[in-house]
């Protein structure tokens, strides 16, 4: 257990076993929108490879 006072007053270094971080991105797609086109646009925009 880490006291809250330590978290607020000291630097915290996070070590992870995985090379990539996960993120959550909320999106809204309304009825009638092209889901596949939206998914492809999202993948193209947020892929790590240059487009």
VOGU-3710 file (C-alpha; in Angstrom, 3 decimals, decimal comma):
1> xxxxxxxxxx> 0,000/0,000/0,000  1,181/3,499/-0,826  -0,077/6,346/1,341  -1,987/9,045/-0,545  0,393/11,684/0,799  3,287/9,956/-1,008  1,368/9,940/-4,284  0,663/13,657/-4,078  4,074/14,820/-2,861  6,560/12,468/-4,556
11> xxxxxxxxxx> 7,271/11,520/-8,168  5,734/8,221/-9,212  7,506/6,031/-11,764  5,345/3,416/-13,451  7,118/0,325/-14,737  5,137/-1,924/-17,024  5,818/-5,323/-18,500  4,314/-4,321/-21,830  5,931/-2,128/-24,510  2,647/-0,481/-25,505
21> xxxxxxxxxx> 0,128/1,438/-23,472  -3,585/0,991/-23,864  -5,872/3,955/-24,131  -9,602/4,365/-24,180  -11,071/6,654/-26,785  -14,815/7,246/-26,743  -16,483/7,832/-30,099  -20,064/8,273/-31,153  -21,490/6,900/-34,354  -25,152/7,648/-34,958
31> xxxxxxxxxx> -27,693/5,521/-36,787  -27,255/5,820/-40,511  -23,492/6,451/-40,370  -21,203/4,100/-42,252  -19,577/2,102/-39,443  -16,915/0,533/-41,681  -15,896/3,911/-43,121  -15,667/5,392/-39,617  -13,597/2,434/-38,360  -11,239/2,668/-41,349
41> xxxxxxxxxx> -10,833/6,419/-40,873  -10,066/5,875/-37,189  -7,503/3,146/-37,954  -5,843/5,302/-40,607  -5,700/8,359/-38,324  -4,413/6,577/-35,237  -2,148/3,913/-36,731  1,511/4,170/-35,888  2,598/3,691/-39,476  2,947/6,817/-41,623
51> x> 0,013/7,347/-43,987
//
